[in-house]
Amino acid sequence: MHIPGPWTRGKGYLADRIVTASDEQQQIIAEVWYDSYDREVIDANARLIMAAPDMLEALENVIGLLDGAASQHVRAVIAKVKGGAS
């Protein structure tokens, strides 16, 4: 089980931090470092990480509407996210 969203973005010393927004005491989910990447790449990575809880919820909501290869693919992605087979 992951820490529920929403996840937001905060500033650290050398990295942007992706943190929980639902806690009074925010927990760090991830840090996106400034190192060798340009700002556009850093922003894109941070947005992708922050959207993860919403993407998982969306996949879980549409799984029943899919069939065939699409259904198998979505089930495999959900299993990978939840620590099952990839």
C-alpha positions as CSV (number, residue, x, y, z in Angstrom):
1,M,0.0,0.0,0.0
2,H,1.4,3.4,-0.9
3,I,1.0,6.6,1.0
4,P,-2.3,8.1,-0.3
5,G,-2.3,11.2,-2.4
6,P,-2.5,14.0,-3.1
7,W,1.3,14.4,-3.4
8,T,2.6,18.0,-3.8
9,R,5.9,19.6,-4.6
10,G,8.2,21.3,-2.1
11,K,11.6,22.8,-2.4
12,G,14.7,21.2,-0.8
13,Y,18.3,22.4,-0.9
14,L,19.5,20.6,-4.0
15,A,16.3,18.9,-5.0
16,D,12.6,19.3,-5.3
17,R,10.7,17.1,-2.9
18,I,7.5,15.3,-3.6
19,V,5.7,15.2,-0.3
20,T,2.3,14.1,1.0
21,A,-0.3,16.8,1.2
22,S,-2.7,15.0,3.4
23,D,-0.7,14.9,6.6
24,E,0.0,17.7,9.0
25,Q,3.5,16.4,9.2
26,Q,4.5,16.0,5.5
27,Q,6.4,12.9,4.5
28,I,8.9,12.9,1.7
29,I,7.9,10.5,-1.1
30,A,10.7,11.3,-3.5
31,E,13.4,13.8,-4.3
32,V,14.0,15.0,-7.8
33,W,17.6,16.2,-8.0
34,Y,18.8,19.2,-10.0
35,D,22.1,17.6,-11.0
36,S,22.8,17.3,-14.7
37,Y,19.2,17.6,-16.0
38,D,17.7,20.8,-17.4
39,R,14.7,22.3,-15.5
40,E,12.2,21.0,-18.1
41,V,13.2,17.4,-17.4
42,I,13.2,18.0,-13.6
43,D,9.7,19.5,-13.9
44,A,8.4,16.6,-16.0
45,N,9.8,14.0,-13.6
46,A,8.3,15.8,-10.6
47,R,4.8,16.0,-12.3
48,L,4.9,12.3,-13.2
49,I,5.7,11.3,-9.6
50,M,3.0,13.6,-8.2
51,A,0.4,12.1,-10.6
52,A,1.2,8.5,-9.6
53,P,-1.7,8.1,-7.1
54,D,-4.2,9.5,-9.5
55,M,-2.9,7.4,-12.4
56,L,-3.2,4.2,-10.3
57,E,-6.7,5.1,-9.3
58,A,-7.7,5.8,-12.9
59,L,-6.3,2.4,-14.0
60,E,-8.2,0.6,-11.3
61,N,-11.4,2.5,-12.3
62,V,-11.2,1.5,-16.0
63,I,-9.9,-2.1,-15.8
64,G,-13.5,-3.4,-16.0
65,L,-14.1,-1.5,-19.3
66,L,-11.2,-3.1,-21.1
67,D,-10.7,-6.5,-22.7
68,G,-8.0,-8.5,-24.5
69,A,-4.4,-7.1,-24.6
70,A,-5.4,-3.7,-23.1
71,S,-6.9,-5.4,-20.0
72,Q,-3.8,-7.7,-19.6
73,H,-1.5,-4.7,-19.9
74,V,-3.4,-2.6,-17.3
75,R,-3.6,-5.6,-14.9
76,A,0.2,-6.1,-15.3
77,V,0.9,-2.4,-14.6
78,I,-1.4,-2.5,-11.5
79,A,0.3,-5.7,-10.3
80,K,3.8,-4.1,-10.8
81,V,2.7,-1.0,-8.8
82,K,1.4,-3.1,-6.0
83,G,4.5,-5.2,-5.8
84,G,3.3,-8.2,-7.8
85,A,4.7,-9.7,-11.0
86,S,5.9,-7.3,-13.6
